[in-house]
């Protein structure tokens, strides 16, 4: 019997404090794949890539490609963007009448009119396929899941790793579970609990505590008979929605009592250790001095507050100010998003001397523009391919890009990649694509919180997390939250609560 599996999705991590809104053009810029265009993701370390590879490798499966798109984290998604992408997905499903659906979502999607955007997507798909067709949905582990999402899916498969290096694996697992459900081999029962905890990201790194121990407990549960999956969702803190907060999701084979037990026991352990998620970070001055004092590089300075992977402007100037003013040698910044300065450099040409106000233009949260005198070292279209492990094989672009040699107050030179588009500097390809070999620099400044560790840890002599200003700054009290359900740690210091979520069956 041939099993027909539909694949589609929409992925966005929404920072509700970011501007402007994320529209369809932003999704198109990052990749909007309709129908067979989704095959471009085959072989990549992505959920859709893993799903495609799994279906292609099995002669008993038939693949139905609907639509998939993702956009870099940013402001609230427009209703028009959601409707267009989801209409392509549901139209493809309605026409094909599949036996199962693999739906790639994020978990922290917020749309105009839909605070729980992922739940709305799942609801629309469920409306098309009916109650009996399996819907398996891989999620980013930073999801803020709600009851609508849980009630309209059969299995949720959040990533287990941060950086997210298991995305293709989760895509393959989704296909495997969809097939087993369609054949009647398993009867999944999913349960979930919500925790009033919305922790900052650094200690969620897969190699840090308490994450190591918590994920070990989850993996240990998965070795028990009848347990299909046990996952932790660590929340996305910068989303002003009622369902902001961590969650535990457990799926068993027709054993709801066991799924509830898993959620409650793991949830209690997270509550017991939640304060361990609070990180220690250096100021810019401390970080630059520490990097300069290291005998060898590259020392990686992670710009926590201006991480475009969480919706920030990508034009924050705090670390660049420090490098220029404190006399750092052999430093490279990846990167500053400033389309006007990138255009000025392209107009001037390689070798030209330019003067400009660099960065700090999108809002007043990420530092002031820096007056720079610089030499244009290199120009490009900004294209690169992720080297891995995260997103390996995926193409991305920074748009028209320039590498500037900016002169500091002590005569030092800092190389700055100036882009036209926001991207997270989570990969060494950001530097290598622009003619900068990261292993040959003393200091590398990257706009990323944790994802960069996957590619940079193997080459870094030291990694320093820097407490910088911006839309992802550590102090959440700086933002005008109005819709979160309080108390929510760390907004309040109350002992966290655990709440059962509404699940089908």
SULSUL-V573567 format. One record per pair of residues at least 24 apart in sequence whose ideal C-beta (glycine too) atoms are under 8 Angstrom apart, sorted by the first residue. I is the first residue (numbers start at 1). GAP is how many residues later the second one is. Records with the same first field share a line. If there is no record, write none. Layout:
# SULSUL-V573567
I=GAP, GAP
This chain:
# SULSUL-V573567
1=59, 182
2=58, 59, 60
3=57, 58, 59, 96, 97, 175, 176, 179, 180
4=57, 58, 59, 60, 92, 93, 94, 95, 96
5=46, 50, 56, 57, 58, 59, 93, 94, 95, 96, 97, 170, 173, 174, 177
6=58, 59, 60, 86, 87, 90, 92, 94, 95, 96
7=31, 41, 44, 45, 48, 56, 57, 58, 59, 61, 94, 95, 97
8=30, 57, 58, 59, 60, 80, 81, 84, 85, 93, 94, 95, 96
9=38, 39, 59, 60, 80, 94, 95, 96
10=58, 59, 60, 72, 75, 76, 79, 94, 95, 99, 111
11=57, 58, 59, 60, 93, 94, 95, 98, 129
12=58, 59, 61, 62, 65, 94, 96, 97, 105
13=60, 93, 95, 96, 127, 129, 223, 296, 297, 298
14=59, 60, 61, 62, 63, 94, 95, 96, 97, 103, 222, 225, 297
15=58, 59, 60, 221, 223, 224, 295, 296, 297, 456, 457
16=59, 60, 94, 222, 223, 224, 225
17=221, 223, 294, 454, 462, 463
18=55, 56, 57, 293, 294, 453
19=56, 343, 344
20=54, 55
21=54, 55, 56, 57, 91
22=49, 52, 53, 54, 55, 56, 59
23=54, 55, 57, 58
24=54, 56, 57, 60, 61
26=45, 46, 48, 55
27=42, 43, 44, 54, 58
28=41
29=42, 392
30=39, 40, 41, 42, 366
31=37, 38, 39
32=35, 36, 37, 53
33=34, 35, 36
34=33, 54
35=30, 31, 32, 57
36=29
37=28
38=27, 28, 29, 30
39=26
41=27, 353
43=350
44=124, 347, 348, 349, 350
45=120, 122, 123, 341, 343, 344, 345, 346, 347, 348, 349
46=121, 122, 125, 345, 348
47=57, 91, 120, 121, 123, 124, 127
48=56, 123
49=118, 119, 122, 344
50=117, 118, 119, 120, 121, 122, 124, 125
51=51, 53, 120, 121, 123, 124
52=119
53=115, 118, 119
54=117, 118, 121, 122
55=120
58=121
61=114, 118
64=28, 29, 32, 34
65=27
66=24, 25, 26, 27
67=25
68=36
72=236, 237, 350, 351, 352
73=235, 236, 237, 238
74=237, 348
75=236
76=34, 35, 36
77=32, 33, 34, 35, 40
78=33, 34
79=32, 33, 34, 35
81=30
82=29, 32, 35, 38, 39
86=35, 38, 39
89=32, 36
90=34, 35, 37, 38
93=32, 35, 36
94=34
98=31, 35
99=34, 35, 79, 83
100=33, 34, 35, 36, 78, 79, 81, 82
101=24, 28, 32, 33, 34, 35, 77
102=34, 35, 36, 69, 72, 73, 76
103=32, 33, 34, 50
104=33, 34, 67
105=32, 33, 34, 38, 44
106=33, 34, 36, 37
107=32, 33, 35, 36, 37, 38, 42, 51, 126, 129
108=32, 34, 35, 36, 127, 128, 131
110=129, 131
115=31, 126, 127, 128, 368
116=29, 30, 32, 33, 125, 127
118=25, 27, 28, 31
119=26, 27, 28, 29, 30, 31, 32, 33
120=28
122=26, 27, 30, 31
123=25, 29
125=27
126=26, 27
134=43, 44, 47, 48
136=38, 39, 41, 42, 45
137=37
138=29, 32, 33, 35, 36
139=94
140=24
141=63, 90, 91, 92, 93
142=59, 91, 92, 93, 94
143=90, 92, 93, 104
144=89, 91, 92, 95, 97, 99, 100, 101
145=47, 49, 88, 98, 102, 104, 356
146=95, 96, 97
147=96, 354, 355
150=40, 42, 99, 351, 352, 353, 354
151=351, 352, 353
153=37
154=27, 34, 36, 350
155=26, 33, 35, 73, 74, 96
156=34, 36, 75, 93, 95
157=72, 74
158=73, 74, 75, 91
160=55, 58, 59, 71
161=45
162=39, 42, 43, 44, 49, 72, 288, 289
163=42, 43, 226, 227, 263, 287, 288, 289, 290, 291
164=226, 287
165=223, 224, 225, 289
167=223, 224
173=56
177=51
186=42, 67, 68
187=66, 67
188=40, 63, 64, 65, 66
189=62, 63, 64, 65, 66, 67, 70, 316
190=59, 60, 61, 69, 313, 314
191=58, 59, 60, 65, 68, 69, 71, 72, 309, 310, 312
192=55, 56, 57, 58, 71, 308, 309, 311
193=54, 55, 70, 71, 74, 305, 306, 307, 308
194=49, 51, 52, 53, 304, 305, 306, 307
195=50, 51, 52, 53, 72, 75, 76, 79, 301, 302, 303, 304
196=49, 289, 291, 292, 293, 298, 300, 301, 302, 303
197=38, 48, 49, 73, 74, 77, 80, 291, 292, 299
198=37, 38, 39, 46, 47, 48, 278, 286, 290, 291, 292, 293
199=35, 36, 38, 47, 75, 78, 79, 290, 291
200=37, 77, 78, 79, 274, 290
201=33, 36, 109, 248, 249
202=77, 79, 102, 247, 248, 263
203=73, 74, 75, 76
204=30, 73, 246
205=245, 248
207=246
209=67
210=60, 63, 66, 67
213=60
214=52, 55, 56, 59
217=49, 52
218=48
221=29, 41, 45
224=34
226=26, 27, 28, 29, 32
227=24, 25, 26, 31, 35
228=24, 25
230=32, 36
232=34, 38
236=74
237=239
238=72, 73, 233, 234, 238, 241
240=239, 240, 241, 242, 243, 244
241=242, 243
242=241, 242, 243
243=242
244=240, 241, 244
245=240, 243
246=24
247=254
256=249
260=240
263=237
264=234
267=231
268=230
271=224, 225, 227
274=215, 222
278=212
279=186, 195
280=185
281=184, 185, 186, 193
282=182, 183, 184, 185
283=183, 184
284=34, 35, 37, 38, 182, 183, 184
285=37, 41
287=32, 35, 177, 179
288=31, 34, 35, 38, 40, 155
289=37
290=172, 174
291=37, 40, 151, 152, 171, 173
292=34, 35, 36, 37, 150, 151
294=148, 167, 168
296=146, 165
297=33, 144, 145, 146, 147, 164
298=140, 141, 143, 144, 145, 146, 161, 162, 163
299=143, 144, 145, 161, 162, 163, 164, 165
300=144, 145, 146, 152, 156, 160, 162, 163, 164
301=142, 143, 144, 145, 163, 165
302=144, 146, 147, 150, 161, 162, 163, 164
303=142, 143, 144, 145, 163, 165, 167
304=145, 161, 162, 163, 164, 166, 168, 169, 170
305=61, 162, 163, 164, 165, 166, 167, 168, 169
306=60, 141, 162, 163, 164, 165, 166
307=117, 140, 141, 142, 163, 165
308=29, 114, 115, 116, 139
309=115, 117, 139, 140, 142
310=139, 161, 162
311=160, 161
312=54, 135, 158, 159, 160
313=24, 49, 50, 52, 53, 109, 157, 158
314=105, 108, 109, 133
315=44, 45, 46, 47, 51
316=43, 44, 50, 51, 131, 152, 153, 154
317=41, 42, 43, 49, 50, 51, 52, 53
318=48, 49, 148, 150, 151
319=126, 147, 149
320=38, 39, 50, 86, 94, 96, 125
321=46, 49
323=85, 89, 91, 120, 122
324=46, 48, 82, 83, 84, 85, 88, 90
325=83, 84
326=82, 84
327=81, 82, 83, 84, 85
328=80, 84, 86, 114, 115
329=83, 84, 113
330=111, 112, 113
331=81, 83, 84, 110, 111, 112, 113, 114
332=82, 83, 84, 85, 99, 104, 106, 109, 111, 112, 113
333=81, 82, 83, 84, 112
334=83, 91, 96, 97, 102, 110, 111, 112, 113
335=63, 66, 81, 82, 83, 84, 88, 90, 95, 112
336=80, 81, 82, 83
337=25, 61, 81, 82, 83, 84, 85
338=80, 81
339=60, 61, 80, 81
341=61, 63, 77
342=57, 58, 59, 60, 76, 77, 78
343=57, 77
345=31, 34, 57, 59, 73
346=33, 54, 56
348=28
349=27, 30
350=26, 27, 28, 29
351=24, 25
352=24
354=50
358=46, 48, 58, 60
365=104, 105, 106, 108
366=103, 104, 105
367=101, 102
372=32, 34, 35, 44
373=33, 34
374=30, 31, 32, 33, 42
375=29, 30
376=26, 27, 28
377=25, 26, 27, 28, 38, 58
378=24, 25, 56, 57
379=24
380=53, 54
382=37, 38, 39, 51
383=50
384=43, 45, 46, 48, 49
385=44
386=41, 43
387=40, 41, 42, 45, 68
388=39, 66, 67
389=65, 66
390=36, 37, 61, 64, 65
391=35, 36
396=27
397=24, 26
398=25, 32
401=33
403=31, 32, 33
415=26
424=24, 27, 28
425=27
426=25, 26, 28, 29
427=25, 27, 28
428=27, 28, 31
429=26
